[in-house]
Amino acid sequence: MTPAPLVLLDLDGTLTDSYPGIAASARVAFTALGLPVPDDTALRAFVGPPLVDAFPRFSVPPERVPEAVAAYRGYFRTTGMWENSVYDGVPEQLTTLRDAGVRLAVATSKPEVFAGPICERFGLAPLLEGVFGAPPDHVPSSKATVVAAALDALRPAGAVLMVGDREHDVHGARANGVDCLGVAWGYAQPGELLGAGALDVVDHVDGLAAAVLAALDRPAAPGARPGGAGTVRSADRG
């Protein structure tokens, strides 16, 4: 019997439209530091990477990044995390995958302490085997370490695939020998996902389940490390 495949799903920009709360939290942080507030287009860059990587891109001095993160989190934990919504059709697509025998889990750069309650509040948790996110801000983390933690906990014996909307998802998955399917309804710049090495990009939510099932059936690319659309074994991950 073929082992059940596992799909790791990014959260922000893949399952939920979290931009309103993230942008509002970032505005609070820049205002608290007395720095110019970036415009709405620029603030989209905050969706995806860890905050400690995002703030320096906006010329926040390294020594002030912890202050910026603290201001951001102060607003986010009380208000910003709920300024969020599940993309139309996502629950139905996840249900289709579950019915097809696919294991599902979230792997996000958002701190796990926020990601878990968000998945609970918006009704995604019953469709998932787990929610894996970043540790507290003072602990170094990346998408690669989050994906590694999910694989260590879930120990998949079958095919594994990442689904995400940013290049960080592609790179983080690939660092663990896993391929990534991109989605176009999130926050990537044009060409970002394919340029990073995504298998393909799904244009619309209603095509997600079919694209995932097709990708899981695809042989791993020549020269790819173990994982991807193949089997991830504990030995492959050290």
C-alpha positions as YAML, in Angstrom:
chain: A
units: angstrom
residues:
- id: 1
  name: MET
  ca: [0.00, 0.00, 0.00]
- id: 2
  name: THR
  ca: [1.41, 3.39, -1.00]
- id: 3
  name: PRO
  ca: [2.08, 5.63, 2.03]
- id: 4
  name: ALA
  ca: [-0.08, 8.73, 2.26]
- id: 5
  name: PRO
  ca: [1.55, 11.85, 0.80]
- id: 6
  name: LEU
  ca: [2.10, 14.92, 2.97]
- id: 7
  name: VAL
  ca: [1.49, 18.50, 1.86]
- id: 8
  name: LEU
  ca: [2.94, 21.36, 3.91]
- id: 9
  name: LEU
  ca: [0.97, 24.57, 3.44]
- id: 10
  name: ASP
  ca: [2.15, 28.09, 3.98]
- id: 11
  name: LEU
  ca: [-0.38, 30.21, 5.88]
- id: 12
  name: ASP
  ca: [-0.12, 33.92, 4.97]
- id: 13
  name: GLY
  ca: [-0.90, 34.49, 1.30]
- id: 14
  name: THR
  ca: [-1.64, 30.81, 0.70]
- id: 15
  name: LEU
  ca: [-4.53, 29.90, 2.99]
- id: 16
  name: THR
  ca: [-5.38, 33.33, 4.41]
- id: 17
  name: ASP
  ca: [-5.27, 36.94, 3.28]
- id: 18
  name: SER
  ca: [-3.40, 38.31, 6.26]
- id: 19
  name: TYR
  ca: [-2.11, 41.50, 4.64]
- id: 20
  name: PRO
  ca: [-4.51, 43.92, 6.41]
- id: 21
  name: GLY
  ca: [-3.32, 42.92, 9.89]
- id: 22
  name: ILE
  ca: [0.33, 42.61, 8.92]
- id: 23
  name: ALA
  ca: [0.34, 46.03, 7.24]
- id: 24
  name: ALA
  ca: [-1.41, 47.67, 10.18]
- id: 25
  name: SER
  ca: [1.09, 46.13, 12.62]
- id: 26
  name: ALA
  ca: [4.02, 47.30, 10.50]
- id: 27
  name: ARG
  ca: [2.62, 50.85, 10.38]
- id: 28
  name: VAL
  ca: [2.41, 50.84, 14.18]
- id: 29
  name: ALA
  ca: [6.05, 49.73, 14.39]
- id: 30
  name: PHE
  ca: [7.41, 52.38, 12.01]
- id: 31
  name: THR
  ca: [5.40, 55.07, 13.76]
- id: 32
  name: ALA
  ca: [6.66, 53.95, 17.18]
- id: 33
  name: LEU
  ca: [10.25, 54.20, 15.94]
- id: 34
  name: GLY
  ca: [9.65, 57.61, 14.39]
- id: 35
  name: LEU
  ca: [10.53, 56.31, 10.94]
- id: 36
  name: PRO
  ca: [8.73, 56.96, 7.63]
- id: 37
  name: VAL
  ca: [5.88, 54.53, 7.06]
- id: 38
  name: PRO
  ca: [6.23, 52.65, 3.74]
- id: 39
  name: ASP
  ca: [3.31, 52.72, 1.34]
- id: 40
  name: ASP
  ca: [0.84, 49.87, 0.96]
- id: 41
  name: THR
  ca: [2.67, 48.31, -1.99]
- id: 42
  name: ALA
  ca: [5.99, 48.24, -0.14]
- id: 43
  name: LEU
  ca: [4.40, 46.80, 3.01]
- id: 44
  name: ARG
  ca: [3.40, 43.67, 1.09]
- id: 45
  name: ALA
  ca: [7.04, 42.63, 1.47]
- id: 46
  name: PHE
  ca: [6.30, 41.96, 5.15]
- id: 47
  name: VAL
  ca: [4.16, 38.97, 4.23]
- id: 48
  name: GLY
  ca: [6.34, 35.87, 4.14]
- id: 49
  name: PRO
  ca: [9.80, 36.47, 5.62]
- id: 50
  name: PRO
  ca: [10.54, 36.64, 9.36]
- id: 51
  name: LEU
  ca: [10.24, 40.16, 10.80]
- id: 52
  name: VAL
  ca: [13.92, 40.23, 11.71]
- id: 53
  name: ASP
  ca: [14.64, 39.95, 7.98]
- id: 54
  name: ALA
  ca: [11.85, 42.28, 6.82]
- id: 55
  name: PHE
  ca: [12.59, 45.38, 8.91]
- id: 56
  name: PRO
  ca: [16.24, 45.81, 7.78]
- id: 57
  name: ARG
  ca: [15.02, 45.92, 4.18]
- id: 58
  name: PHE
  ca: [13.31, 49.18, 5.09]
- id: 59
  name: SER
  ca: [16.48, 50.72, 6.52]
- id: 60
  name: VAL
  ca: [15.64, 49.99, 10.14]
- id: 61
  name: PRO
  ca: [19.06, 50.01, 11.89]
- id: 62
  name: PRO
  ca: [20.06, 46.56, 13.18]
- id: 63
  name: GLU
  ca: [20.16, 47.78, 16.77]
- id: 64
  name: ARG
  ca: [16.54, 48.97, 16.49]
- id: 65
  name: VAL
  ca: [15.10, 45.82, 14.90]
- id: 66
  name: PRO
  ca: [14.16, 44.27, 18.29]
- id: 67
  name: GLU
  ca: [12.32, 47.50, 19.17]
- id: 68
  name: ALA
  ca: [10.48, 47.39, 15.83]
- id: 69
  name: VAL
  ca: [9.53, 43.75, 16.30]
- id: 70
  name: ALA
  ca: [8.24, 44.44, 19.82]
- id: 71
  name: ALA
  ca: [6.06, 47.32, 18.60]
- id: 72
  name: TYR
  ca: [4.75, 45.20, 15.74]
- id: 73
  name: ARG
  ca: [3.93, 42.28, 18.03]
- id: 74
  name: GLY
  ca: [2.19, 44.54, 20.55]
- id: 75
  name: TYR
  ca: [-0.46, 45.48, 18.02]
- id: 76
  name: PHE
  ca: [-0.51, 42.15, 16.21]
- id: 77
  name: ARG
  ca: [-1.25, 39.95, 19.22]
- id: 78
  name: THR
  ca: [-4.26, 42.00, 20.30]
- id: 79
  name: THR
  ca: [-5.71, 43.13, 16.98]
- id: 80
  name: GLY
  ca: [-3.66, 42.52, 13.84]
- id: 81
  name: MET
  ca: [-3.73, 38.73, 13.89]
- id: 82
  name: TRP
  ca: [-7.52, 38.81, 13.55]
- id: 83
  name: GLU
  ca: [-7.52, 41.31, 10.66]
- id: 84
  name: ASN
  ca: [-7.38, 38.29, 8.43]
- id: 85
  name: SER
  ca: [-9.62, 36.05, 6.31]
- id: 86
  name: VAL
  ca: [-9.49, 32.65, 4.63]
- id: 87
  name: TYR
  ca: [-9.39, 32.84, 0.84]
- id: 88
  name: ASP
  ca: [-12.70, 31.80, -0.71]
- id: 89
  name: GLY
  ca: [-12.63, 28.13, -1.66]
- id: 90
  name: VAL
  ca: [-9.62, 27.13, 0.44]
- id: 91
  name: PRO
  ca: [-11.54, 24.92, 2.93]
- id: 92
  name: GLU
  ca: [-13.20, 23.07, 0.07]
- id: 93
  name: GLN
  ca: [-9.86, 22.49, -1.67]
- id: 94
  name: LEU
  ca: [-8.30, 21.19, 1.53]
- id: 95
  name: THR
  ca: [-11.27, 18.90, 2.08]
- id: 96
  name: THR
  ca: [-10.83, 17.51, -1.44]
- id: 97
  name: LEU
  ca: [-7.18, 16.75, -0.67]
- id: 98
  name: ARG
  ca: [-8.05, 15.11, 2.63]
- id: 99
  name: ASP
  ca: [-10.69, 12.99, 0.90]
- id: 100
  name: ALA
  ca: [-8.02, 11.93, -1.60]
- id: 101
  name: GLY
  ca: [-5.88, 10.61, 1.26]
- id: 102
  name: VAL
  ca: [-3.43, 13.52, 1.51]
- id: 103
  name: ARG
  ca: [-2.03, 14.49, 4.89]
- id: 104
  name: LEU
  ca: [-2.08, 18.26, 5.47]
- id: 105
  name: ALA
  ca: [-0.13, 20.51, 7.83]
- id: 106
  name: VAL
  ca: [0.75, 24.20, 8.01]
- id: 107
  name: ALA
  ca: [4.40, 25.29, 7.90]
- id: 108
  name: THR
  ca: [4.68, 29.06, 8.31]
- id: 109
  name: SER
  ca: [7.27, 31.66, 9.23]
- id: 110
  name: LYS
  ca: [4.67, 33.24, 11.49]
- id: 111
  name: PRO
  ca: [5.35, 32.41, 15.14]
- id: 112
  name: GLU
  ca: [3.58, 29.21, 16.08]
- id: 113
  name: VAL
  ca: [1.99, 30.93, 19.08]
- id: 114
  name: PHE
  ca: [-0.02, 33.02, 16.58]
- id: 115
  name: ALA
  ca: [-0.40, 30.52, 13.74]
- id: 116
  name: GLY
  ca: [-2.17, 27.91, 15.87]
- id: 117
  name: PRO
  ca: [-4.91, 30.21, 17.18]
- id: 118
  name: ILE
  ca: [-5.43, 31.69, 13.71]
- id: 119
  name: CYS
  ca: [-6.01, 28.24, 12.23]
- id: 120
  name: GLU
  ca: [-8.41, 27.47, 15.07]
- id: 121
  name: ARG
  ca: [-10.33, 30.75, 14.80]
- id: 122
  name: PHE
  ca: [-10.80, 30.49, 11.04]
- id: 123
  name: GLY
  ca: [-11.81, 26.83, 10.99]
- id: 124
  name: LEU
  ca: [-8.71, 25.38, 9.31]
- id: 125
  name: ALA
  ca: [-7.41, 23.34, 12.24]
- id: 126
  name: PRO
  ca: [-9.80, 20.36, 11.79]
- id: 127
  name: LEU
  ca: [-8.35, 19.82, 8.30]
- id: 128
  name: LEU
  ca: [-4.74, 19.76, 9.51]
- id: 129
  name: GLU
  ca: [-2.50, 17.25, 11.29]
- id: 130
  name: GLY
  ca: [-0.47, 20.06, 12.78]
- id: 131
  name: VAL
  ca: [0.49, 23.72, 12.67]
- id: 132
  name: PHE
  ca: [4.22, 24.40, 12.62]
- id: 133
  name: GLY
  ca: [5.57, 27.92, 12.92]
- id: 134
  name: ALA
  ca: [8.56, 29.92, 14.01]
- id: 135
  name: PRO
  ca: [9.80, 29.91, 17.62]
- id: 136
  name: PRO
  ca: [9.79, 33.14, 19.68]
- id: 137
  name: ASP
  ca: [11.46, 36.10, 17.97]
- id: 138
  name: HIS
  ca: [14.69, 35.84, 19.97]
- id: 139
  name: VAL
  ca: [15.31, 32.31, 18.62]
- id: 140
  name: PRO
  ca: [16.88, 32.24, 15.12]
- id: 141
  name: SER
  ca: [14.56, 30.69, 12.57]
- id: 142
  name: SER
  ca: [13.88, 30.46, 8.84]
- id: 143
  name: LYS
  ca: [11.37, 28.75, 6.59]
- id: 144
  name: ALA
  ca: [13.88, 25.92, 6.24]
- id: 145
  name: THR
  ca: [13.95, 25.29, 10.00]
- id: 146
  name: VAL
  ca: [10.15, 25.36, 10.18]
- id: 147
  name: VAL
  ca: [9.85, 22.83, 7.36]
- id: 148
  name: ALA
  ca: [12.48, 20.66, 9.04]
- id: 149
  name: ALA
  ca: [10.54, 20.75, 12.32]
- id: 150
  name: ALA
  ca: [7.33, 19.71, 10.53]
- id: 151
  name: LEU
  ca: [9.07, 16.81, 8.81]
- id: 152
  name: ASP
  ca: [10.68, 15.67, 12.05]
- id: 153
  name: ALA
  ca: [7.32, 15.71, 13.84]
- id: 154
  name: LEU
  ca: [5.19, 14.16, 11.09]
- id: 155
  name: ARG
  ca: [7.77, 11.69, 9.75]
- id: 156
  name: PRO
  ca: [6.21, 11.22, 6.32]
- id: 157
  name: ALA
  ca: [6.80, 7.91, 4.58]
- id: 158
  name: GLY
  ca: [5.28, 8.99, 1.27]
- id: 159
  name: ALA
  ca: [5.62, 11.87, -1.16]
- id: 160
  name: VAL
  ca: [6.03, 15.37, 0.29]
- id: 161
  name: LEU
  ca: [5.19, 18.74, -1.26]
- id: 162
  name: MET
  ca: [5.27, 22.34, -0.04]
- id: 163
  name: VAL
  ca: [2.65, 24.85, -1.21]
- id: 164
  name: GLY
  ca: [3.38, 28.56, -0.79]
- id: 165
  name: ASP
  ca: [3.17, 32.03, -2.26]
- id: 166
  name: ARG
  ca: [6.69, 33.41, -1.77]
- id: 167
  name: GLU
  ca: [10.24, 32.52, -2.73]
- id: 168
  name: HIS
  ca: [10.98, 31.80, 0.97]
- id: 169
  name: ASP
  ca: [8.61, 28.83, 0.73]
- id: 170
  name: VAL
  ca: [10.47, 27.48, -2.29]
- id: 171
  name: HIS
  ca: [13.91, 27.92, -0.74]
- id: 172
  name: GLY
  ca: [12.86, 26.62, 2.68]
- id: 173
  name: ALA
  ca: [11.34, 23.51, 1.15]
- id: 174
  name: ARG
  ca: [14.26, 22.88, -1.17]
- id: 175
  name: ALA
  ca: [16.70, 23.12, 1.75]
- id: 176
  name: ASN
  ca: [14.93, 20.02, 3.08]
- id: 177
  name: GLY
  ca: [14.84, 18.22, -0.27]
- id: 178
  name: VAL
  ca: [11.17, 19.06, -0.86]
- id: 179
  name: ASP
  ca: [9.68, 20.61, -4.00]
- id: 180
  name: CYS
  ca: [7.31, 23.57, -3.81]
- id: 181
  name: LEU
  ca: [4.17, 24.39, -5.76]
- id: 182
  name: GLY
  ca: [3.50, 28.13, -5.92]
- id: 183
  name: VAL
  ca: [0.17, 29.95, -5.73]
- id: 184
  name: ALA
  ca: [-0.59, 33.17, -7.60]
- id: 185
  name: TRP
  ca: [-3.17, 34.70, -5.23]
- id: 186
  name: GLY
  ca: [-0.64, 35.57, -2.53]
- id: 187
  name: TYR
  ca: [2.05, 38.21, -2.27]
- id: 188
  name: ALA
  ca: [4.80, 37.19, -4.68]
- id: 189
  name: GLN
  ca: [6.18, 39.61, -7.24]
- id: 190
  name: PRO
  ca: [5.72, 38.62, -10.90]
- id: 191
  name: GLY
  ca: [8.10, 35.80, -11.77]
- id: 192
  name: GLU
  ca: [9.26, 35.39, -8.15]
- id: 193
  name: LEU
  ca: [8.07, 31.84, -7.61]
- id: 194
  name: LEU
  ca: [9.22, 30.30, -10.88]
- id: 195
  name: GLY
  ca: [12.46, 32.24, -10.61]
- id: 196
  name: ALA
  ca: [13.05, 30.66, -7.20]
- id: 197
  name: GLY
  ca: [12.48, 27.19, -8.62]
- id: 198
  name: ALA
  ca: [8.82, 26.43, -7.90]
- id: 199
  name: LEU
  ca: [7.48, 23.41, -9.78]
- id: 200
  name: ASP
  ca: [4.60, 25.47, -11.16]
- id: 201
  name: VAL
  ca: [2.23, 28.24, -10.09]
- id: 202
  name: VAL
  ca: [-1.49, 27.66, -9.52]
- id: 203
  name: ASP
  ca: [-3.49, 30.61, -10.84]
- id: 204
  name: HIS
  ca: [-6.76, 30.20, -8.93]
- id: 205
  name: VAL
  ca: [-7.83, 28.67, -5.62]
- id: 206
  name: ASP
  ca: [-10.32, 26.37, -7.34]
- id: 207
  name: GLY
  ca: [-7.43, 24.64, -9.11]
- id: 208
  name: LEU
  ca: [-5.36, 24.00, -5.98]
- id: 209
  name: ALA
  ca: [-6.36, 20.42, -5.17]
- id: 210
  name: ALA
  ca: [-5.98, 19.23, -8.77]
- id: 211
  name: ALA
  ca: [-2.56, 20.89, -9.08]
- id: 212
  name: VAL
  ca: [-1.34, 19.40, -5.80]
- id: 213
  name: LEU
  ca: [-2.45, 15.90, -6.76]
- id: 214
  name: ALA
  ca: [-0.77, 16.27, -10.14]
- id: 215
  name: ALA
  ca: [2.46, 17.48, -8.53]
- id: 216
  name: LEU
  ca: [2.47, 14.60, -6.05]
- id: 217
  name: ASP
  ca: [2.29, 12.21, -8.98]
- id: 218
  name: ARG
  ca: [5.25, 13.86, -10.70]
- id: 219
  name: PRO
  ca: [8.63, 12.11, -10.49]
- id: 220
  name: ALA
  ca: [11.38, 14.03, -8.73]
- id: 221
  name: ALA
  ca: [13.51, 16.13, -11.08]
- id: 222
  name: PRO
  ca: [16.85, 14.58, -12.16]
- id: 223
  name: GLY
  ca: [19.53, 15.43, -9.64]
- id: 224
  name: ALA
  ca: [17.04, 16.53, -6.98]
- id: 225
  name: ARG
  ca: [17.81, 15.61, -3.42]
- id: 226
  name: PRO
  ca: [15.65, 12.96, -1.73]
- id: 227
  name: GLY
  ca: [12.22, 14.32, -0.93]
- id: 228
  name: GLY
  ca: [10.29, 16.55, -3.30]
- id: 229
  name: ALA
  ca: [7.71, 14.47, -5.09]
- id: 230
  name: GLY
  ca: [9.30, 11.36, -3.69]
- id: 231
  name: THR
  ca: [9.76, 9.75, -0.30]
- id: 232
  name: VAL
  ca: [11.38, 11.61, 2.59]
- id: 233
  name: ARG
  ca: [13.23, 9.25, 4.90]
- id: 234
  name: SER
  ca: [14.66, 10.18, 8.27]
- id: 235
  name: ALA
  ca: [18.15, 9.36, 7.00]
- id: 236
  name: ASP
  ca: [17.74, 11.91, 4.21]
- id: 237
  name: ARG
  ca: [17.20, 14.64, 6.81]
- id: 238
  name: GLY
  ca: [20.08, 13.71, 9.06]
...
